[in-house]
Amino acid sequence: MTSEGPLARTPFYFLDRRPYHEAELAAYIRREHRRGRHLSEIVNDRYVDRCGGASVVHALLRRPSLVRALGEDVAETIAHIRPEPSR
């Protein structure tokens, strides 16, 4: 057996498990945002700091897919609080 152990056979071994952490962090940001937390509060969360900190969050928030998802969450929230039209 090599000195790397069983992790050497995983597809993300040479990438330092980064894709997994980024995907998990993106899901966390979206989930917390859907729960009503403000984005600045989520970004300053200890969990976010442990998962990679500001540099990883900055890279994630530049992804169009996450920005689009957060925008959809905001649009959905606005649709739910819109008053009924007056007659």
Secondary structure by P-SEA (a helix, b strand, c coil): ccccccccccccccccaaaaaaaaaaaaaaaaaaacccaaaaaacaaaaaaccaaaaaaaaacaaaaaaaaaaaaaaaaaacccccc
